[in-house]
Amino acid sequence: MWFAFRLGPTTFGIFDAFPDENGRQEHLAGQVAAALMEKSAELLSSPPTIEKADIIASKLP
């Protein structure tokens, strides 16, 4: 599951959610992350930052 969000007029982010740490690590080591890093200079104004966060509570429909 993923969410795209905007923090300001030119600041955007993507929040990915995974069932466990293995899923997160597989995603970060996978093709999507590699493609983003390869094209980041072309697509983004600055290199992307990847920060890990642990969800401690949630409420979804």
C-alpha positions, 0 to 999 in steps of 0.5 A: 500500500502506498500514499502520495502526499504534498507538504508544500507547493513544490515538496512531495513525498511517497509513503509506502506501507509494508506488512513487515520489515522483510517486505520493506527491505525487499522493496528498498532493494528492488527494481522500483527503488533502483529505477527511481535512484537511477532517474532521480537527477532527471526527475527530481530537483534534488536527490531523494531521501529515504527515511524509515518510520515505524507505524505505532497506530492506524485507523483505516476504513 
